[in-house]
Amino acid sequence: MSLPFASKLRSRCETSHSVVCVGLDPDPARIPKALTEKSSIEDAIREFCCQIIEATAEKVVAFKLNLAFFEAIGRNGWSVVEDVLKQIPRDVITIADAKRGDIGNSARFYAKALLEDLSFDAVTISPYMGSDSVLPFLQHPEKAAFILARTSNPGGDDFQLLQTKGIPLYQRIAIASLDWDAASRGTVGLVAGASDLHSLAELRHICPETPFLIPGTGAQGASAEDVMRVAGSGPVLINSSRKIIFASSGKDFAEAAASATDVMRSEVAYR
């Protein structure tokens, strides 16, 4: 029997002594020439991701596949996703960074495709269309949905800070997420960017036990150490994508990714 998502997350953090999530965003323009010169772009991306996984898996809690980069390959993109997933050890969490957000049957079939057919452990969800766009992803105890609450991109301010009955929208989403979590079999998490430490602290106050997926450390936002100080009281996954997977553009890209992961893990030590 599969572990509930929260238990799997806790177990993996303890085993790896880490809270690092490696984001697999295989931009074709940045795949090392050593791979692209001898094979098709889909084969190069497959090999690139698999080597990154092999070099870093024992050091991380999760891998987050940004599906946009795989979909852009074309009709063979989903087979690359399947092959990449097969390389990830079973005890390492897999996240589909899909940002789905439709309702009704559409949400139900998105959930089936990602959480059942492809067997991802979790998926990122846009909550703009409300509870019926979220709950279909929360029907399995061993799965999770990370709800976009306070994102790290500059445009996130356009709507997320709007006041709704006296509180900003991102906080209202967090409050609603507690109800969704209580009403479902799965686990609700929040995507909370590192670009706004004040918002991150507010989210942790509202949701003390909710898993946070935190992108945007370093170039986009606060340091990893500051993020852990603010959000470290509850479960966290600190995501790093380009800083790890593109640590080198040479033949040593996998070794460089492993070294960059070690640095990241030392900055956000599991406790």
DRENSESE-857258 format. One line per 5 residues: number of its first residue (from 1); their letters; for each residue x, y, z of N, C-alpha, C, CB. Coordinates in steps of 0.1 Angstrom, whole numbers, plus 2048, in hexadecimal, padded with zeros to 3 digits. Glycine has a CB too. Layout:
// DRENSESE-857258
NUM> a> X:Y:Z:X:Y:Z:X:Y:Z:X:Y:Z; ...
***
This chain:
// DRENSESE-857258
1> mslpf> 808:7F4:800:800:800:800:809:80D:800:7F6:800:80C; 805:817:7F8:80C:823:7F7:80B:82B:804:808:82B:7EB; 815:832:808:814:83B:813:80C:847:810:822:83F:818; 805:84D:81A:7FF:85A:818:80A:864:814:7F7:85F:825; 806:86E:80C:810:877:807:818:87E:812:809:882:7FF
6> asklr> 812:883:81D:819:889:828:823:880:82E:80F:88F:832; 820:873:82F:829:86A:835:835:867:82C:822:85D:838; 832:866:81F:83D:864:815:846:870:815:837:862:807; 841:87C:815:849:888:816:852:888:822:840:895:815; 84C:886:82D:854:886:83A:85F:87B:839:84B:884:846
11> srcet> 85B:86F:835:865:864:834:870:867:82B:85E:857:830; 86D:86D:81F:877:870:815:881:87B:81B:871:875:808; 87B:885:821:884:890:827:88D:88A:831:87B:89B:82E; 889:881:839:891:87B:844:89C:872:83D:889:873:84D; 898:86B:833:8A2:862:82C:8AD:869:825:89A:858:823
16> shsvv> 8A9:874:81E:8B2:87B:816:8B9:887:81E:8AB:881:80A; 8B4:889:82A:8B9:895:831:8B9:8A2:829:8C8:892:837; 8AE:8A4:822:8AD:8AE:818:89E:8B3:817:8B1:8A9:80A; 89D:8BF:812:890:8C5:80E:890:8CA:800:88C:8D0:818; 89A:8C6:7F8:89D:8CA:7EB:894:8C3:7E1:8AB:8C9:7E7
21> cvgld> 88D:8CB:7D8:886:8C6:7CD:88D:8CB:7C0:877:8CB:7CD; 891:8C2:7B8:898:8C6:7AB:88D:8C7:7A0:8A2:8BB:7A7; 88C:8D3:79A:883:8D5:78F:889:8D2:782:87F:8E4:78F; 883:8C8:77B:887:8C4:76E:880:8CD:763:885:8B5:76C; 887:8D7:75F:882:8E0:755:88C:8E0:749:881:8EF:75A
26> pdpar> 88B:8D5:741:895:8D3:737:894:8DC:72A:895:8C4:732; 898:8E8:72B:898:8F2:720:8A1:8ED:715:89C:900:725; 89C:8EA:709:8A4:8E4:6FE:8B0:8ED:6FB:89C:8E3:6F2; 8AF:8FA:6FD:8BA:903:6F9:8C6:902:703:8B5:912:6F9; 8C3:8FC:70F:8CE:8FB:719:8D2:8EC:71C:8C9:901:726
31> ipkal> 8CD:8E3:714:8D2:8D5:715:8E0:8D5:710:8C8:8CB:70E; 8E9:8CF:717:8F7:8CE:713:8F9:8C9:705:8FF:8C5:71D; 902:8CF:6FD:904:8CB:6EF:909:8BD:6EE:90E:8D4:6E9; 910:8B8:6F9:914:8AA:6F9:909:8A0:6F7:91C:8A7:706; 8FD:8A4:6FB:8F1:89C:6F9:8EA:89F:6EC:8E7:89D:705
36> tekss> 8E8:8AC:6E9:8E0:8AF:6DD:8E7:8AD:6D0:8DC:8BE:6DE; 8F4:8AC:6D0:8FB:8AA:6C4:8FB:89C:6BF:90A:8AE:6C5; 8F7:892:6C8:8F7:884:6C4:8EA:87E:6C4:900:87D:6CD; 8DF:885:6C6:8D2:87F:6C7:8C7:88A:6C4:8CF:878:6D4; 8BB:885:6C3:8AF:88E:6C1:8AD:896:6CE:8A2:886:6BE
41> iedai> 8A6:8A1:6CD:8A4:8A9:6D9:89C:8A1:6E4:89C:8B6:6D6; 892:899:6E0:88B:891:6EA:894:887:6F1:87F:88A:6E3; 89D:881:6E9:8A6:877:6F0:8B0:87F:6F9:8AE:86F:6E5; 8B4:88B:6F4:8BE:892:6FC:8B7:897:709:8C2:89F:6F4; 8AB:89B:709:8A4:89F:715:8A2:893:71E:896:8A5:712
46> refcc> 89E:888:719:89C:87C:721:8AA:878:728:898:870:718; 8B5:878:720:8C1:875:726:8C6:87F:730:8CC:873:71B; 8C4:88C:72D:8C7:896:737:8C0:895:744:8C4:8A4:730; 8B3:893:744:8AB:891:750:8AF:885:758:89C:891:74D; 8B1:87A:751:8B5:86E:757:8C3:86F:75E:8B5:862:74D
51> qiiea> 8CC:875:758:8D9:877:75E:8D8:880:76A:8E3:87C:754; 8D0:88B:769:8CE:894:775:8C8:88C:781:8C5:8A0:771; 8BE:883:77E:8B8:87B:788:8C2:872:78E:8AC:874:782; 8C9:86B:786:8D3:861:78C:8DD:868:795:8DA:85A:780; 8E1:874:791:8EC:87B:799:8E7:882:7A6:8F2:886:790
56> taekv> 8DA:884:7A6:8D4:88C:7B2:8CA:885:7BA:8CE:899:7AC; 8C5:87A:7B6:8B9:874:7BC:8BB:871:7CB:8B6:867:7B6; 8C7:86D:7CF:8C9:869:7DD:8CA:876:7E6:8D5:861:7DF; 8CB:882:7E0:8CD:88E:7E7:8C0:896:7E9:8D7:896:7E0; 8B5:892:7E2:8A9:89A:7E1:89D:893:7E7:8A7:89F:7D3
61> vafkl> 893:89C:7E9:885:896:7ED:87C:894:7E1:87F:8A0:7F7; 87E:89C:7D7:874:89C:7CC:87A:8A1:7BF:868:8A4:7CF; 874:89C:7B4:877:8A2:7A7:869:8A8:7A2:87C:897:79D; 86A:8B4:79D:85F:8BB:797:860:8BC:788:85C:8C9:79E; 858:8B5:780:859:8B6:772:850:8C1:76D:855:8A8:76C
66> nlaff> 856:8CB:767:84E:8D6:761:849:8D1:753:857:8E3:75F; 83C:8CD:753:837:8C6:747:837:8CF:73A:829:8C2:74A; 838:8DC:73B:839:8E4:72F:845:8E1:727:839:8F3:733; 850:8DE:72D:85C:8DB:725:85B:8CE:71E:868:8DB:72E; 854:8C4:724:852:8B7:71D:847:8B8:713:84F:8AD:728
71> eaigr> 83C:8BF:715:832:8C1:70B:837:8C7:6FF:826:8C9:711; 841:8D0:700:846:8D8:6F5:84E:8CF:6EC:84E:8E3:6FA; 852:8C3:6F0:859:8BA:6E7:851:8B6:6DC:85F:8AE:6EF; 844:8B5:6DE:83A:8B0:6D4:834:8A3:6D9:841:8AE:6C7; 830:89B:6CF:828:88F:6D2:82F:885:6DA:823:889:6C5
76> ngwsv> 83D:885:6DB:844:87C:6E2:847:881:6F0:851:878:6DB; 843:88D:6F4:846:893:701:841:88A:70C:840:8A0:702; 835:884:70B:830:87D:716:838:870:718:821:87A:714; 83D:86A:70E:845:85E:70F:852:861:716:848:857:702; 857:86D:714:863:872:71B:860:873:72A:869:87F:715
81> vedvl> 854:879:72D:850:87A:73B:850:86D:742:842:881:73C; 84A:863:73B:849:855:741:856:84F:743:840:84C:737; 85F:851:73A:86D:84C:73B:874:852:747:875:84D:72E; 873:85F:748:879:867:753:874:862:760:878:876:751; 867:861:761:861:85C:76E:866:84E:772:852:85C:76D
86> kqipr> 868:846:768:86D:838:76B:87B:839:772:86E:830:75F; 883:843:770:890:844:775:890:849:784:899:84D:76D; 885:84F:788:885:854:796:881:84A:7A0:87A:860:796; 88A:848:7AA:887:83E:7B4:879:83F:7BA:892:83E:7BF; 873:834:7BE:866:834:7C3:864:83C:7D0:861:826:7C5
91> dviti> 86E:83D:7D8:86C:845:7E4:86E:854:7E3:876:83F:7EF; 872:858:7D7:874:866:7D4:867:86C:7CE:880:869:7CA; 862:877:7D3:855:87D:7CF:856:883:7C1:851:888:7D9; 84C:881:7B9:84B:886:7AC:840:890:7AB:849:87B:7A1; 842:89C:7A6:838:8A7:7A5:837:8AB:796:83D:8B3:7AD
96> adakr> 82A:8AA:791:827:8AF:784:824:8BE:785:81B:8A8:77E; 82E:8C6:780:82C:8D5:780:823:8D8:774:839:8DD:780; 816:8D6:775:80D:8D7:76A:804:8E4:76B:804:8CB:769; 802:8E9:777:7FA:8F4:77A:7EC:8F3:773:801:901:775; 7E6:8E7:775:7D8:8E5:770:7CE:8ED:778:7D5:8D6:770
101> gdign> 7C3:8F0:772:7B9:8F8:779:7AB:8F8:773:7BE:906:77A; 7A7:8ED:76D:79A:8ED:766:790:8E6:770:79B:8E5:759; 784:8E5:76C:779:8E0:775:773:8D4:76F:76E:8EB:777; 76A:8CD:777:762:8C2:773:76A:8B7:76E:758:8C7:769; 765:8B1:762:76B:8A5:75C:779:8A9:758:763:8A1:751
106> sarfy> 77C:8B5:754:789:8B8:74F:793:8B6:75B:78A:8C7:74A; 790:8BC:767:799:8BA:772:79A:8AB:776:793:8C2:77E; 78F:8A4:775:790:895:778:799:88E:76F:782:88F:778; 799:891:762:7A1:88A:759:7B0:88F:759:79C:88B:74B; 7B2:89B:75C:7C0:8A0:75F:7C5:898:76B:7C0:8AF:761
111> akall> 7BD:897:775:7C2:890:781:7C5:881:77E:7B8:891:78C; 7BD:87B:776:7BF:86D:772:7CC:86C:76B:7B3:868:76A; 7CE:875:761:7DA:874:758:7E7:875:760:7D9:87E:74D; 7E7:87F:769:7F3:882:770:7F6:87A:77D:7F3:891:774; 7EB:877:784:7ED:870:791:7EB:861:791:7E4:876:79B
116> edlsf> 7E3:85D:787:7E1:84E:785:7E9:848:77A:7D2:84C:783; 7E7:84E:76E:7ED:848:762:7FD:84A:763:7E8:84E:755; 801:856:766:80F:859:767:815:857:775:812:867:762; 80C:855:77F:80F:852:78D:818:85D:793:816:845:78D; 817:869:790:81D:874:797:818:874:7A6:81B:882:791
121> davti> 820:878:7AF:81C:879:7BD:814:885:7C0:828:878:7C6; 817:890:7B8:810:89D:7BA:810:8A5:7AD:818:8A5:7C5; 808:8AF:7AE:806:8B8:7A2:804:8C6:7A7:7FA:8B3:799; 808:8D0:79F:805:8DE:7A2:7F8:8E2:79C:811:8E7:79D; 7F0:8EA:7A3:7E2:8ED:79F:7E0:8FC:7A0:7D8:8E5:7A8
126> spymg> 7DA:902:796:7D5:910:797:7C7:910:79D:7D5:917:789; 7C4:917:7A8:7B7:916:7AE:7AD:921:7AA:7B9:918:7BD; 7B0:927:79F:7A7:933:79B:799:92F:799:7AD:939:78E; 796:923:794:788:91F:792:782:918:79E:788:915:786; 789:918:7A9:782:914:7B6:784:905:7B9:774:917:7B5
131> sdsvl> 77C:901:7C3:77E:8F3:7C9:77C:8E8:7BE:774:8F1:7D4; 773:8EA:7B5:770:8DF:7AC:77C:8DD:7A1:763:8E1:7A4; 785:8E7:7A1:791:8E5:799:79C:8DF:7A1:795:8F2:793; 79B:8DD:7AE:7A5:8D8:7B7:7A2:8CA:7BC:7A7:8E2:7C3; 796:8C8:7C1:793:8BC:7C8:795:8AF:7C0:784:8BC:7CC
136> pflqh> 793:8AF:7B2:795:8A3:7AB:7A4:89E:7AC:792:8A5:79C; 7AD:8A6:7B0:7BB:8A2:7B2:7BE:89D:7C0:7C4:8AE:7AE; 7B4:89D:7C8:7B6:899:7D6:7AE:88D:7DA:7B2:8A5:7DF; 7AD:883:7D1:7A4:878:7D4:7AD:86C:7D8:79D:874:7C7; 7BA:86D:7D9:7C2:862:7DD:7CB:866:7E9:7CB:85D:7D1
141> pekaa> 7CB:85E:7F4:7D3:862:800:7E2:863:7FD:7D1:857:80B; 7E7:85C:7F3:7F5:85C:7F1:7F9:868:7E7:7FA:84F:7EB; 7F0:870:7E3:7F3:87B:7D9:7F0:888:7DF:7EA:879:7CD; 7F6:893:7D9:7F5:8A0:7DE:7F3:8AA:7D2:801:8A5:7E6; 7EC:8B5:7D5:7EB:8C0:7CC:7F1:8CD:7D2:7DC:8C3:7C8
146> filar> 7FB:8D2:7CC:801:8DF:7D0:7FA:8EA:7C9:810:8DF:7CD; 7F3:8F2:7D2:7EA:8FD:7CD:7F3:90A:7CB:7DE:900:7D6; 7F2:910:7C0:7F9:91D:7BE:7F3:927:7C7:7F8:922:7AF; 7FA:92C:7D1:7F5:936:7DA:7FD:943:7D8:7F7:931:7E9; 80A:943:7DB:812:950:7D9:81E:94C:7D1:816:956:7E7
151> tsnpg> 81D:94F:7C4:827:94B:7BB:833:955:7BA:821:949:7AD; 83E:950:7B5:84A:958:7B5:84C:961:7A9:856:94F:7B6; 843:960:79F:845:969:793:83F:977:796:83D:962:787; 845:981:78F:840:98F:791:832:991:78F:848:998:789; 82C:98A:785:81E:98C:782:815:986:78D:81B:985:775
156> gddfq> 81A:97E:796:812:979:7A1:80B:984:7A9:81A:970:7AA; 812:990:7AA:80C:99B:7B1:7FF:9A0:7AB:816:9A6:7B2; 7FD:99D:79E:7F1:9A3:797:7E4:99F:79E:7F1:99E:789; 7E3:992:7A3:7D6:98D:7A9:7D8:988:7B7:7D1:982:7A1; 7E4:983:7BA:7E5:97C:7C7:7E5:985:7D3:7F2:974:7C7
161> llqtk> 7E8:992:7D1:7E8:99C:7DC:7DB:9A4:7DD:7F3:9A5:7DA; 7D1:9A1:7D4:7C5:9A8:7D4:7BD:9A5:7E1:7BC:9A4:7C8; 7B8:9B0:7E7:7B1:9AE:7F4:7A3:9A8:7F1:7AF:9BC:7FB; 7A0:99D:7F9:793:997:7F8:78D:996:806:794:989:7F2; 784:99E:809:77E:99F:816:788:9A1:821:776:992:819
166> giply> 791:9AA:81E:79B:9AE:828:7A8:9A6:828:795:9AD:835; 7A9:99C:820:7B6:994:820:7BA:992:811:7B5:987:827; 7C7:991:80E:7CB:98F:800:7C6:981:7FB:7DA:990:7FF; 7C5:980:7EE:7BF:974:7E8:7C8:968:7EB:7BE:976:7D9; 7D5:969:7EB:7DD:95E:7EE:7DA:958:7FC:7EC:961:7EC
171> qriai> 7D7:960:805:7D4:95B:812:7C6:954:812:7D4:966:81D; 7BD:959:80B:7B0:953:80A:7B1:945:803:7A6:95C:801; 7BA:944:7F9:7BD:937:7F3:7C2:92D:7FE:7C7:938:7E8; 7CB:932:806:7D1:92A:811:7C6:925:81B:7DC:931:818; 7BD:92E:81E:7B2:92A:828:7A9:920:821:7AA:937:82C
176> asldw> 7A6:922:814:79E:918:80D:7A5:90B:80C:79A:91D:7FF; 7B2:90B:80B:7B9:8FE:809:7B8:8F5:815:7C8:901:806; 7B7:8FC:821:7B5:8F4:82D:7A7:8EC:82D:7B5:8FD:83A; 79D:8F3:828:790:8EC:826:791:8E1:81C:785:8F6:822; 798:8E3:811:799:8D9:806:7A1:8CD:80C:7A1:8DF:7FA
181> daasr> 7AB:8D0:814:7B3:8C5:81A:7AA:8BD:823:7BF:8CA:821; 7A2:8C3:82B:79A:8BC:835:78F:8B4:82E:793:8C6:83F; 78B:8B8:822:780:8B2:81B:784:8A7:811:778:8BC:814; 791:8A5:810:796:89C:806:79E:890:80C:79E:8A3:7FC; 7A1:887:804:7AA:87B:808:7B9:87E:806:7A6:86F:801
186> gtvgl> 7BC:887:7FC:7C9:88A:7F9:7CF:896:802:7CB:88E:7EB; 7DB:89A:7FF:7E1:8A5:806:7E2:8B2:7FE:7EF:8A0:80A; 7DE:8BD:804:7E0:8CA:7FE:7ED:8D0:802:7D4:8D3:802; 7F4:8D5:7F8:800:8DD:7FB:7FF:8EA:7F4:80D:8D6:7F5; 808:8F3:7F7:808:901:7F1:815:904:7EA:805:90B:7FC
191> vagas> 813:90A:7DE:81F:910:7D8:821:91E:7DD:81E:910:7C8; 82C:920:7E4:82F:92D:7EA:83D:932:7E7:82D:92C:7FA; 83E:93C:7DE:84A:940:7D9:853:947:7E3:848:949:7CD; 860:947:7E0:86A:94D:7E9:86C:95C:7E7:878:946:7E8; 865:961:7DD:867:96F:7DA:860:979:7E4:861:972:7CC
196> dlhsl> 858:974:7ED:850:97C:7F6:850:975:804:842:97F:7F2; 85A:978:80C:85B:971:819:850:974:822:868:975:820; 84B:981:822:83F:984:82A:833:97B:827:83C:993:828; 830:97A:81A:825:971:816:828:963:81A:822:972:807; 834:95E:819:837:951:81D:835:94F:82B:846:94E:819
201> aelrh> 839:958:833:836:957:842:828:957:845:83D:963:849; 820:95F:83E:811:960:840:80B:952:83D:80B:96B:838; 80F:94C:832:80A:93F:82E:80D:935:838:810:93B:820; 819:935:83D:81D:92B:847:815:92D:854:82C:92C:84B; 812:939:857:809:93C:863:7FB:936:861:808:94B:866
206> icpet> 7F6:938:855:7E9:933:852:7E9:923:851:7E3:939:845; 7F3:91E:84C:7F4:910:848:800:909:84F:7F4:90D:839; 801:908:85C:80D:904:863:812:8F6:85F:80B:904:871; 809:8ED:85A:80D:8DF:858:80C:8DC:849:804:8D5:85F; 809:8E5:840:807:8E3:832:815:8E2:82B:7FF:8EE:82C
211> pflip> 817:8D8:822:823:8D8:81B:824:8E4:811:824:8CA:813; 830:8EA:811:832:8F5:808:83C:8F1:7FD:837:902:80F; 839:8F4:7F1:842:8F3:7E6:847:901:7E2:83C:8EC:7D9; 854:903:7E5:859:911:7E4:863:913:7D9:860:914:7F2; 85F:919:7CE:868:91D:7C3:86D:92B:7C5:861:91C:7B6
216> gtgaq> 877:92E:7BD:87C:93C:7BC:887:940:7C6:871:944:7BE; 88D:936:7CC:898:93B:7D5:8A4:93F:7CC:89D:92F:7DE; 8AC:948:7D2:8B8:94D:7CB:8B5:958:7C1:8BE:942:7C3; 8B6:956:7B4:8B5:961:7AB:8A7:967:7AB:8B7:95C:79D; 89C:960:7AD:88F:965:7AD:88B:96B:7BA:885:95A:7A9
221> gasae> 891:967:7C5:88C:96B:7D2:896:96A:7DD:880:963:7D6; 891:967:7E9:89A:966:7F5:8A3:95B:7F5:891:966:802; 8AD:95B:7FD:8B7:950:7FE:8B0:944:804:8C3:954:807; 8B6:938:802:8B0:92C:807:8B0:92C:816:8B8:920:802; 8BA:932:81C:8BA:932:82B:8AF:93B:830:8C8:938:82F
226> dvmrv> 8AC:946:82A:8A1:94F:82F:893:948:82D:8A1:95C:827; 892:941:822:886:939:81F:883:92F:82A:886:933:812; 88E:927:82E:88D:91D:838:889:923:846:899:915:839; 88F:92F:848:88C:936:855:87D:939:856:895:943:856; 878:93E:84B:86A:942:84B:860:936:84A:867:94C:840
231> agsgp> 863:92D:842:859:922:83F:85D:915:844:857:921:830; 868:914:84B:86D:907:84F:866:900:85B:87B:908:853; 85C:906:860:855:900:86C:84B:8F5:867:84D:90B:873; 848:8F5:85A:83F:8EA:855:846:8E3:84A:832:8F0:851; 840:8DA:843:846:8D2:838:849:8DC:82C:83D:8C7:834
236> vlins> 855:8DB:827:859:8E3:81B:860:8DB:811:861:8EF:820; 85E:8DF:805:867:8DA:7F9:86C:8E7:7F3:85E:8D1:7EF; 879:8E8:7F3:880:8F4:7ED:884:8F0:7DF:88C:8F8:7F5; 87D:8F6:7D5:880:8F2:7C7:88B:8FA:7C1:873:8F4:7BF; 894:8F3:7BA:89E:8FA:7B2:89F:8F3:7A5:8AC:8FA:7B9
241> srkii> 89E:8FB:79A:89E:8F5:78D:8AB:8F8:785:891:8FA:785; 8AB:904:77F:8B6:907:776:8C3:907:77E:8B4:914:770; 8C3:90C:78A:8D0:90D:792:8D6:8FF:793:8CD:913:79F; 8CF:8F5:794:8D4:8E7:795:8D6:8E0:787:8CB:8DF:79E; 8CB:8E0:77F:8CC:8D7:773:8D5:8DE:769:8BF:8D5:76E
246> fassg> 8D7:8EB:769:8E0:8F1:760:8EC:8F7:767:8D8:8FD:758; 8F1:8F0:771:8FD:8F5:778:909:8F4:76F:8FF:8EC:784; 909:8EC:765:913:8EB:75B:90D:8E8:74D:91E:8E0:75E; 913:8EE:743:90E:8EB:735:917:8E1:72E:90D:8F8:72D; 921:8DC:736:92A:8D2:730:926:8C4:732:938:8D5:735
251> kdfae> 930:8BB:72F:92D:8AD:731:92C:8A9:73F:939:8A5:72A; 930:8B2:748:930:8AF:756:923:8B4:75D:93C:8B5:75E; 918:8B6:755:90C:8BD:75A:906:8B5:765:902:8BE:74E; 906:8A8:765:900:8A0:770:908:8A1:77D:8FF:891:76C; 915:8A0:77C:91E:8A2:787:91C:8B0:78D:92D:8A0:784
256> aaasa> 91B:8BA:784:919:8C8:789:90C:8C9:790:91A:8D2:77E; 901:8C2:78B:8F4:8C3:791:8F5:8BD:79F:8EA:8BB:788; 8FC:8B2:7A0:8FD:8AB:7AD:904:8B5:7B7:905:89E:7AC; 90F:8BC:7B3:916:8C5:7BC:90D:8D1:7C0:922:8CB:7B5; 905:8D6:7B6:8FC:8E1:7B9:8F1:8DD:7C2:8F5:8E6:7AC
261> tdvmr> 8ED:8D0:7C1:8E3:8CB:7CB:8E8:8CA:7D9:8DE:8BD:7C6; 8F5:8C6:7DA:8FB:8C5:7E7:8FC:8D3:7EE:90A:8C0:7E6; 8FF:8DD:7E6:8FF:8EB:7EB:8F2:8EF:7F0:905:8F5:7E0; 8E8:8EC:7E7:8DA:8F0:7EB:8D6:8E9:7F8:8D0:8ED:7DF; 8D9:8DC:7F9:8D5:8D4:804:8DB:8D9:811:8D8:8C5:802
266> sevay> 8E8:8DE:810:8EE:8E4:81C:8E8:8F1:820:8FD:8E6:819; 8E3:8F8:816:8DC:905:81A:8CF:903:820:8DB:90E:80D; 8C8:8F8:81D:8BA:8F6:822:8BA:8E9:829:8B0:8F6:816; 8C2:8E7:833:8C4:8DA:83A:8B6:8D6:840:8CE:8DC:845; 8B3:8C9:83E:8A7:8C4:844:8A8:8C4:853:8A4:8B6:83F
271> r> 89D:8C8:85A:89D:8C8:868:88F:8C5:86D:8A2:8D6:86E
***
